[in-house]
Amino acid sequence: MGILDGKRILVTGVLTDASIAFHVARVAQEQGATVVLTAFPRPTLVERIAKRLPQPAPVIELDVTSTEQLDSLKDRVKEHVDGLDGVVHSIGNAPQAALGGNFLNTGWEDVAKAVHVSTFSLKSLAMAALPLMGDGGSVVGLDFDAAVAWPGYDWMGVAKAGLESCARYLARDLGPQRVRVNLVAAGPLKTMAAKSIPGFEKFEDVWAQRAPLGWDIANPDAAARACVALLSDWFPATTGEIVHVDGGVHAVGV
């Protein structure tokens, strides 16, 4: 038996089979879950990627900035499963003008896009999925430690700080409906999203030098397992938490 036997899990953010979200979906299936994926802007690409999972998963289109698509999420998910026990938020994006050392010169329009997609979408997704979670459940988001300012991360770092705060407020307000909200702050991983961050190689150097447990930048399995654990019933009284899966870097000084 797996720890997600009988669970129905919605996973967002699969872009390639290197995506953290892809590996969350893989481990979730290995642990007994039925998985539904969302995709934007190219569902047909994700449909091909989904065939690489242990069991092919259905894919539905979801632009988290579209009120229309969020409003229809319930009905479209119900074409594949009769409800949800868990939701994975693995969504983040910022215009290039909001990254790469341009912090002081980034305009509000670019900042707003970063915050809408990377921060506010956690609340939007949770509320869109809530009618499907009649028996409660778990919302798990992917984070990157926002306690400090990272080189080149700029307004995405601000958006992640907002994500962390948003998760706490969601935990407060969704708790009475038995919905837990937690984040996994993973160390740097070589994903499609990482390629868009100028100077990403600097993160690799930091983790190579400081992680007490070591860190494999090419292996998302540890982060995926943490997400699956939080989706399971093994953390029934944990909400509003940030679980660091970073080899221990967050806990040690320079």
N, C-alpha and C positions, 0 to 999 in steps of 0.2 A: 504493500500500500504506500502511496505517496502522500505527502503532507497537503496536497491540493486535490485529493480525490473528490470528485463531484463538484468542484468549484468551477465557476464560469468567470473568465477573466478577459477584460478588454485591455488591449495593449496598443498604445499610440507610439509613434515615433520610429517605426522601422523604415530605414532608408536603404540599407544594404545588410548583408549577413555579418558585417562587422559592427553594426549598431548594438549598443547595450540593450535596446528594446528587443532586438531579434533574439538575443541570448536569454533575456527574461522570458520571452515566449517559449523558447526551447526548453528551458529548465522547468517552466510551469507545466508544459505538456508532459515532460518526463516524470513530474510529480503528480500527474493524474488530472490536470485541469483541461477543460475545454476552452480554447483560446479564439478570440475574434480580434483581428487587427484593424486599425484605421490607417489611412494613408492620405497624404496631401503633399505635393500637388499631382502626383503621378500614381494613381491606384494600380494601373496595369503593371508598372515596374514592381510594386510591392507584391502583387499577386504572383509574379515569377519568383521573388525572394521567398514568399511564404511556402512554396513547394519544397524548399530546402529544410523546413522544419521536420521533426519526427513524424508529424501528421500535418498535411496541408491545412491551412487555416483560412477561413473566409476573410475577405477584406472589404471594408466599407470606406467611402470617402468622408473625410472630416477635416474641414478648415475651422480651426478653433476661434477664428475671428469672424466667422459667419453665423449670425443669429439664426438664420434659416436652417443651416445644417445642424447646429446644436439643438434646435427645437425638434428636428426630425430624428435625432439620434436614437431615441427610445424605440420608435417604430422600426427603424432600420436594423438595430441590434436584435430586435425580437424576430426578425426573419431567420435568425440563426440560433439563438438561445432564448429561453423564456425569462431570463433575468440575469443579473450580475452579482457576483460575490466580491469582485475586486476590479480595480481600475489602475492602470499604470500610466502616469503622465511622464513622457519622455520627449518633451517638446521645448525647444529653445531656438531662438533666432534673433540676430541683430544685424542691421545694415552695416556694411563695411565701414561707413563713416562713424559708427559708434564704437569701433574697435581700433586697436593698433596704435595707441598713444595719442589719439585725437580727443581725449576726454574733454578738455577745456573748450574745444571748438565745435563739439557736436551739437547740432540744432535739435529743438524739441521734437520735430517731426520724426527724426530717426530714433530719438530716445523713446518716444511714444510707441513706435513699432516694436522696439525691443521689449518694452514692459508689457505691451498687450499680448504678444506671442509667448513670452517667456515667463510671465508672472501672473497676469490676470487670467490666463487660460487655465490655470490650475483650478480656480474658482469656477470658471465657465464649464469646464469638463466635469467637475464634481457635481455641479448642479444639474447638468444635462443627464448624467448617469444616475442621479439619486432616485428617480422614479423606478429604476430597474433594480434597486437594492432594498427591496421591501423588508428583508430580514437582516439588514445591516451589512457591513462588509468593510473593505479596506481600500483606501486610496494611497498609492505609493508614488512619489515623484522623484525624479533624478535631479540631483543638486551637485554643485561644485562649491566647496567651502568658501563662503562669502565673509568670513571673519576678518580677512585682510584684503588689501588691494594687490592684485596680481598684475605683472607686466602685460600690457597689451589687451587685457580683458575688459577694462574700462566699463562702459555702460552695461555690458552683459553681467559684470560683477555686481553692479547695482541692481539689475533685474533679478539676479540670484538671491541677493539679500532680501529683496521684496518677496521672492518665492518662499524663503524660509519664514518670513513673518506671515505671509498668506496662509501657509500650512498650519501655523499655530492658531490663527483665527478660525480657519475651517475646522480644526480639531475641536475647538471650543463650541462652535455652533452646530456641528454635525454629530457630536458625541451623543446627545439625547436620542438620536435616531440610530444609534449603535454603529455609526460609521467612523472608523479610525483613519487618521490622516498622518502619514509619516513621510520623511524624505530619506533617501540614501545619498550621501555625499561621497561620490566615488573619486578616486584619484584620476589623474589624466590618462585617457585611453585613446588609441589611434582610431578614431571614428571619422565619418564624413564631416560631422560638426566640428571636430578638432581641426580639420584641415583649413577651416575658414578663419581660425584665430591666428592673427599675425604673431610670430615669435613663439609658437606653441612648443618648439623644441626646448625653450627655457624651462618649461614645466618638467620635462623629462629629466633635465639635469638636477633640478631640486629633489625630485623623488629618488633618483639614483643615489644621491648623497645622504638623504635624511630619513628614508623610510626604515624604521627598525626591523620590520618584517620583510623588507625588500618590496619591490613593486615591478610587475610585468606590464608595461604599457600596452602590450599587444594582447592581453588576456582579460576579457571582460567577465569571466566566469564568476569571480568573487562578488562583484557588484550584482550580477544577475541572481546569484543565490541569496544575497541579502534581501533583494526585492521580493523574491518568492517566499522567503521566511516571513516577511512582514505581511504578505498577502494571506498567509496561512492563519490557522487558529492558535498558533503557538505564541502569539503576542496579543492576547485578548484584552489586556489592560494598558497597552502602550499606544499613546497617540500624542501628536504634537512633537514628536521626537525627530532628531537628525542622527541617523546612524552613519558613522564615518567608516567607509571601506576604502582606505587609502594607505594601507601598510603602516599606519601609525604616525604619518607626517603631522597631522593636526595636533598631536599631543606633545611634540618635542620642539625645542627652540633651535636656533641656528647653531 
